[in-house]
Amino acid sequence: AVVSTQSTGEIKEIEDKILHRLSASEGSPVDDISLIDTLEISKVKAEEIKAKVLIAEQTERDIDETRSKYLPVAVRTQILFFCVVDLSQVDPMYQYSLEWYIKIFLNGIANAETSDDLTESI
């Protein structure tokens, strides 16, 4: 999203320069060296932006794929949290804070067996 926003700003700036050069150009645009230079710079910049956007899109896909692998953990964690919260309905003695829950969760992660295989770790 950040790359896209920056790229959009850069493209807008390049377009504005080109339009300004075209409107300020007297005679044939082919003879206007500064316009030709601006067009060449814009072509290079457009290729750079295109490459950045492709990298950003691939990174976004990689992040989404990795995030989806942790979905089972998120679902189980959510269920456990709401079970703990609902314990107070059984007896008011069972009232736990979010801070307590986070400590238990982090302790569970710290004490879990490690594995190089992500599906095994989850």
RAFEN-V85373 format. One record per residue. PHI is phi as a letter, one per 20 degrees, with the letter a starting at -180 (* if undefined). OMEGA is omega in degrees with one decimal (NA if undefined). BURIAL is b if it has 16 or more other ideal C-beta (glycine too) atoms within 10 Angstrom, else e. Layout:
# RAFEN-V85373
PHI:OMEGA:BURIAL
PHI:OMEGA:BURIAL
This chain:
# RAFEN-V85373
*:179.9:e
f:178.7:e
f:-179.4:b
f:179.9:e
f:178.2:e
f:-179.3:e
f:178.8:b
f:178.3:e
f:179.2:e
f:179.0:b
f:179.4:e
f:179.1:e
f:178.6:e
f:178.9:b
f:179.6:e
f:178.1:e
f:-179.1:b
f:179.1:e
f:178.6:e
f:-180.0:e
f:179.5:b
f:-178.5:e
f:-179.8:e
e:-177.1:e
f:176.0:e
d:-178.7:e
n:-176.8:e
f:177.4:e
f:179.8:e
f:-178.9:e
e:-177.7:e
e:-176.5:b
f:-179.2:e
f:176.4:e
f:179.2:b
f:177.4:e
f:179.2:e
f:178.4:b
f:178.3:b
f:178.0:e
f:-179.1:e
f:178.1:b
f:178.3:e
f:-178.8:e
f:179.2:e
f:177.4:e
f:177.5:e
f:-179.6:e
f:179.1:b
g:178.9:e
f:178.7:e
f:-179.5:e
f:178.0:e
f:178.1:e
f:-179.9:e
f:178.7:b
f:178.3:e
f:177.7:e
f:178.7:e
f:177.7:e
f:178.8:e
f:179.1:e
f:179.4:e
f:179.8:e
f:179.3:e
f:179.7:e
f:-177.7:e
f:178.5:e
f:-179.3:e
e:-179.2:e
g:178.0:e
g:177.9:e
f:-179.7:e
f:-179.9:e
f:179.9:e
f:179.1:e
f:178.6:e
f:179.7:e
f:-179.7:e
f:-179.5:e
f:-177.2:b
f:172.7:e
f:179.3:e
f:179.5:b
f:-178.0:e
f:177.7:e
g:180.0:e
f:176.9:e
f:176.9:e
f:178.7:e
b:-178.7:e
g:179.1:e
f:-177.1:e
e:176.5:e
d:-177.3:e
c:-179.7:e
e:175.8:e
f:178.6:e
f:178.0:e
f:-179.1:e
f:-179.5:e
f:178.0:e
f:178.8:e
f:-179.8:e
f:180.0:e
f:176.3:e
f:177.2:e
f:178.2:e
f:-178.5:e
f:-177.1:e
e:-179.1:e
f:176.5:e
f:179.1:e
e:178.9:e
b:176.2:e
f:179.1:e
e:-175.5:e
f:-178.6:e
f:177.3:e
f:179.4:e
f:-177.7:e
f:NA:e
